Amino acid sequence: MSIDLDIRYDADGNDNDNKNDEWVRFTNAGSAPLELNDWIVLHDPNGDNVINESYVGN
């Protein structure tokens, strides 16, 4: 299993004006599909983003 991870943790300008410019990208760098079911991406203390029924293809 090999996963490349890119994170943009701080959007340009005011975060309230640019809400969609913070992101996390998982890239499958391996040769087989990866099951991401039940992975948790922690965003902040107020909540989590749980990945349901998603796959990173090859």
N, CA, C and O atoms as CSV, one atom per row, in Angstrom:
chain,resi,resn,atom,element,x,y,z
A,1,MET,N,N,0.848,-1.164,0.000
A,1,MET,CA,C,0.000,0.000,0.000
A,1,MET,C,C,0.898,1.232,0.000
A,1,MET,O,O,1.853,1.327,0.772
A,2,SER,N,N,0.575,2.159,-0.871
A,2,SER,CA,C,1.327,3.398,-0.939
A,2,SER,C,C,0.365,4.538,-1.252
A,2,SER,O,O,-0.340,4.510,-2.261
A,3,ILE,N,N,0.342,5.536,-0.381
A,3,ILE,CA,C,-0.570,6.667,-0.542
A,3,ILE,C,C,0.237,7.954,-0.481
A,3,ILE,O,O,1.003,8.175,0.457
A,4,ASP,N,N,0.060,8.802,-1.491
A,4,ASP,CA,C,0.624,10.147,-1.452
A,4,ASP,C,C,-0.432,11.068,-0.865
A,4,ASP,O,O,-1.617,10.934,-1.173
A,5,LEU,N,N,-0.015,11.991,-0.032
A,5,LEU,CA,C,-0.944,12.882,0.642
A,5,LEU,C,C,-0.541,14.325,0.393
A,5,LEU,O,O,0.597,14.717,0.654
A,6,ASP,N,N,-1.487,15.119,-0.118
A,6,ASP,CA,C,-1.301,16.554,-0.300
A,6,ASP,C,C,-2.313,17.269,0.585
A,6,ASP,O,O,-3.485,16.896,0.621
A,7,ILE,N,N,-1.861,18.290,1.294
A,7,ILE,CA,C,-2.747,19.030,2.192
A,7,ILE,C,C,-2.583,20.523,1.929
A,7,ILE,O,O,-1.469,21.045,1.910
A,8,ARG,N,N,-3.690,21.187,1.730
A,8,ARG,CA,C,-3.699,22.659,1.701
A,8,ARG,C,C,-4.478,23.075,2.937
A,8,ARG,O,O,-5.709,23.084,2.928
A,9,TYR,N,N,-3.767,23.415,3.992
A,9,TYR,CA,C,-4.391,23.654,5.286
A,9,TYR,C,C,-4.749,25.116,5.520
A,9,TYR,O,O,-5.430,25.432,6.496
A,10,ASP,N,N,-4.302,26.015,4.645
A,10,ASP,CA,C,-4.601,27.425,4.856
A,10,ASP,C,C,-4.960,28.065,3.525
A,10,ASP,O,O,-4.101,28.245,2.662
A,11,ALA,N,N,-6.227,28.407,3.362
A,11,ALA,CA,C,-6.696,29.040,2.133
A,11,ALA,C,C,-6.116,30.442,2.008
A,11,ALA,O,O,-5.775,31.072,3.009
A,12,ASP,N,N,-6.005,30.930,0.769
A,12,ASP,CA,C,-5.573,32.304,0.543
A,12,ASP,C,C,-6.606,33.268,1.103
A,12,ASP,O,O,-7.808,33.017,1.008
A,13,GLY,N,N,-6.154,34.349,1.676
A,13,GLY,CA,C,-7.048,35.393,2.163
A,13,GLY,C,C,-7.817,34.976,3.402
A,13,GLY,O,O,-7.380,34.119,4.171
A,14,ASN,N,N,-8.968,35.600,3.577
A,14,ASN,CA,C,-9.842,35.350,4.722
A,14,ASN,C,C,-10.544,34.001,4.549
A,14,ASN,O,O,-11.195,33.763,3.532
A,15,ASP,N,N,-10.410,33.128,5.535
A,15,ASP,CA,C,-11.034,31.801,5.451
A,15,ASP,C,C,-12.548,31.881,5.302
A,15,ASP,O,O,-13.142,31.008,4.670
A,16,ASN,N,N,-13.183,32.895,5.859
A,16,ASN,CA,C,-14.636,33.033,5.731
A,16,ASN,C,C,-15.041,33.384,4.308
A,16,ASN,O,O,-16.162,33.082,3.898
A,17,ASP,N,N,-14.160,34.012,3.549
A,17,ASP,CA,C,-14.447,34.376,2.165
A,17,ASP,C,C,-13.996,33.311,1.181
A,17,ASP,O,O,-14.430,33.314,0.029
A,18,ASN,N,N,-13.132,32.400,1.611
A,18,ASN,CA,C,-12.537,31.403,0.724
A,18,ASN,C,C,-12.630,30.021,1.363
A,18,ASN,O,O,-11.614,29.374,1.621
A,19,LYS,N,N,-13.851,29.581,1.614
A,19,LYS,CA,C,-14.081,28.351,2.389
A,19,LYS,C,C,-13.705,27.070,1.664
A,19,LYS,O,O,-13.458,26.057,2.319
A,20,ASN,N,N,-13.655,27.074,0.350
A,20,ASN,CA,C,-13.411,25.839,-0.394
A,20,ASN,C,C,-11.963,25.674,-0.844
A,20,ASN,O,O,-11.666,24.817,-1.677
A,21,ASP,N,N,-11.064,26.485,-0.302
A,21,ASP,CA,C,-9.674,26.390,-0.743
A,21,ASP,C,C,-8.774,25.711,0.286
A,21,ASP,O,O,-7.552,25.849,0.229
A,22,GLU,N,N,-9.366,24.985,1.217
A,22,GLU,CA,C,-8.620,24.117,2.123
A,22,GLU,C,C,-9.043,22.692,1.802
A,22,GLU,O,O,-10.237,22.397,1.750
A,23,TRP,N,N,-8.081,21.810,1.589
A,23,TRP,CA,C,-8.438,20.471,1.151
A,23,TRP,C,C,-7.341,19.462,1.503
A,23,TRP,O,O,-6.215,19.816,1.854
A,24,VAL,N,N,-7.727,18.197,1.392
A,24,VAL,CA,C,-6.815,17.059,1.545
A,24,VAL,C,C,-7.002,16.179,0.323
A,24,VAL,O,O,-8.134,15.885,-0.061
A,25,ARG,N,N,-5.903,15.755,-0.294
A,25,ARG,CA,C,-5.986,14.875,-1.464
A,25,ARG,C,C,-5.170,13.615,-1.189
A,25,ARG,O,O,-3.979,13.688,-0.886
A,26,PHE,N,N,-5.820,12.470,-1.299
A,26,PHE,CA,C,-5.169,11.171,-1.191
A,26,PHE,C,C,-4.974,10.652,-2.608
A,26,PHE,O,O,-5.920,10.626,-3.395
A,27,THR,N,N,-3.754,10.238,-2.940
A,27,THR,CA,C,-3.479,9.673,-4.258
A,27,THR,C,C,-2.909,8.277,-4.069
A,27,THR,O,O,-1.933,8.074,-3.346
A,28,ASN,N,N,-3.535,7.331,-4.730
A,28,ASN,CA,C,-3.063,5.955,-4.676
A,28,ASN,C,C,-1.802,5.851,-5.526
A,28,ASN,O,O,-1.867,5.956,-6.751
A,29,ALA,N,N,-0.667,5.646,-4.889
A,29,ALA,CA,C,0.606,5.523,-5.591
A,29,ALA,C,C,0.980,4.065,-5.807
A,29,ALA,O,O,2.059,3.770,-6.320
A,30,GLY,N,N,0.096,3.154,-5.419
A,30,GLY,CA,C,0.350,1.726,-5.586
A,30,GLY,C,C,-0.327,1.183,-6.821
A,30,GLY,O,O,-0.890,1.933,-7.618
A,31,SER,N,N,-0.269,-0.121,-6.973
A,31,SER,CA,C,-0.820,-0.770,-8.160
A,31,SER,C,C,-2.199,-1.384,-7.921
A,31,SER,O,O,-2.858,-1.789,-8.878
A,32,ALA,N,N,-2.645,-1.463,-6.681
A,32,ALA,CA,C,-3.946,-2.066,-6.367
A,32,ALA,C,C,-4.885,-1.005,-5.786
A,32,ALA,O,O,-4.432,-0.060,-5.142
A,33,PRO,N,N,-6.202,-1.164,-6.017
A,33,PRO,CA,C,-7.156,-0.226,-5.408
A,33,PRO,C,C,-7.070,-0.278,-3.882
A,33,PRO,O,O,-6.754,-1.316,-3.299
A,34,LEU,N,N,-7.353,0.848,-3.254
A,34,LEU,CA,C,-7.338,0.932,-1.800
A,34,LEU,C,C,-8.739,1.192,-1.296
A,34,LEU,O,O,-9.416,2.098,-1.783
A,35,GLU,N,N,-9.182,0.416,-0.335
A,35,GLU,CA,C,-10.479,0.637,0.283
A,35,GLU,C,C,-10.317,1.667,1.398
A,35,GLU,O,O,-9.488,1.503,2.294
A,36,LEU,N,N,-11.114,2.723,1.333
A,36,LEU,CA,C,-11.042,3.789,2.330
A,36,LEU,C,C,-12.222,3.767,3.281
A,36,LEU,O,O,-12.404,4.695,4.068
A,37,ASN,N,N,-13.028,2.712,3.215
A,37,ASN,CA,C,-14.191,2.607,4.086
A,37,ASN,C,C,-13.791,2.797,5.542
A,37,ASN,O,O,-12.849,2.169,6.025
A,38,ASP,N,N,-14.508,3.660,6.228
A,38,ASP,CA,C,-14.325,3.932,7.662
A,38,ASP,C,C,-13.052,4.696,8.001
A,38,ASP,O,O,-12.715,4.817,9.179
A,39,TRP,N,N,-12.342,5.209,7.016
A,39,TRP,CA,C,-11.244,6.112,7.323
A,39,TRP,C,C,-11.841,7.382,7.909
A,39,TRP,O,O,-12.963,7.757,7.567
A,40,ILE,N,N,-11.109,8.034,8.776
A,40,ILE,CA,C,-11.569,9.285,9.372
A,40,ILE,C,C,-10.554,10.381,9.068
A,40,ILE,O,O,-9.358,10.228,9.318
A,41,VAL,N,N,-11.049,11.480,8.528
A,41,VAL,CA,C,-10.216,12.651,8.288
A,41,VAL,C,C,-10.598,13.676,9.351
A,41,VAL,O,O,-11.705,14.215,9.333
A,42,LEU,N,N,-9.681,13.941,10.272
A,42,LEU,CA,C,-9.966,14.890,11.344
A,42,LEU,C,C,-9.834,16.305,10.811
A,42,LEU,O,O,-8.825,16.661,10.201
A,43,HIS,N,N,-10.848,17.096,11.042
A,43,HIS,CA,C,-10.856,18.475,10.556
A,43,HIS,C,C,-10.639,19.463,11.692
A,43,HIS,O,O,-9.773,20.334,11.613
A,44,ASP,N,N,-11.419,19.324,12.731
A,44,ASP,CA,C,-11.277,20.191,13.891
A,44,ASP,C,C,-11.967,19.548,15.085
A,44,ASP,O,O,-12.615,18.514,14.927
A,45,PRO,N,N,-11.849,20.123,16.265
A,45,PRO,CA,C,-12.449,19.502,17.450
A,45,PRO,C,C,-13.972,19.417,17.403
A,45,PRO,O,O,-14.570,18.695,18.200
A,46,ASN,N,N,-14.604,20.136,16.490
A,46,ASN,CA,C,-16.065,20.149,16.431
A,46,ASN,C,C,-16.657,19.050,15.561
A,46,ASN,O,O,-17.879,18.901,15.524
A,47,GLY,N,N,-15.844,18.282,14.868
A,47,GLY,CA,C,-16.408,17.227,14.034
A,47,GLY,C,C,-15.364,16.541,13.188
A,47,GLY,O,O,-14.255,17.044,13.012
A,48,ASP,N,N,-15.729,15.388,12.666
A,48,ASP,CA,C,-14.867,14.598,11.792
A,48,ASP,C,C,-15.558,14.434,10.451
A,48,ASP,O,O,-16.775,14.584,10.341
A,49,ASN,N,N,-14.783,14.131,9.457
A,49,ASN,CA,C,-15.311,13.740,8.150
A,49,ASN,C,C,-14.966,12.280,7.954
A,49,ASN,O,O,-13.792,11.925,7.854
A,50,VAL,N,N,-15.980,11.426,7.899
A,50,VAL,CA,C,-15.776,9.997,7.743
A,50,VAL,C,C,-16.005,9.642,6.278
A,50,VAL,O,O,-17.006,10.040,5.683
A,51,ILE,N,N,-15.077,8.896,5.708
A,51,ILE,CA,C,-15.211,8.459,4.327
A,51,ILE,C,C,-16.012,7.169,4.323
A,51,ILE,O,O,-15.612,6.185,4.945
A,52,ASN,N,N,-17.132,7.168,3.630
A,52,ASN,CA,C,-17.999,5.988,3.530
A,52,ASN,C,C,-18.028,5.508,2.081
A,52,ASN,O,O,-18.285,6.296,1.171
A,53,GLU,N,N,-17.771,4.240,1.866
A,53,GLU,CA,C,-17.889,3.596,0.562
A,53,GLU,C,C,-17.119,4.311,-0.533
A,53,GLU,O,O,-17.651,4.542,-1.619
A,54,SER,N,N,-15.884,4.660,-0.259
A,54,SER,CA,C,-15.055,5.324,-1.243
A,54,SER,C,C,-13.798,4.504,-1.498
A,54,SER,O,O,-13.316,3.793,-0.616
A,55,TYR,N,N,-13.284,4.611,-2.696
A,55,TYR,CA,C,-12.078,3.904,-3.059
A,55,TYR,C,C,-11.146,4.847,-3.795
A,55,TYR,O,O,-11.592,5.735,-4.521
A,56,VAL,N,N,-9.852,4.650,-3.605
A,56,VAL,CA,C,-8.865,5.315,-4.441
A,56,VAL,C,C,-8.437,4.277,-5.455
A,56,VAL,O,O,-7.800,3.286,-5.100
A,57,GLY,N,N,-8.777,4.493,-6.699
A,57,GLY,CA,C,-8.431,3.539,-7.766
A,57,GLY,C,C,-6.986,3.663,-8.167
A,57,GLY,O,O,-6.257,4.533,-7.692
A,58,ASN,N,N,-6.590,2.779,-9.046
A,58,ASN,CA,C,-5.211,2.826,-9.527
A,58,ASN,C,C,-5.184,3.207,-10.972
A,58,ASN,O,O,-4.109,3.302,-11.565
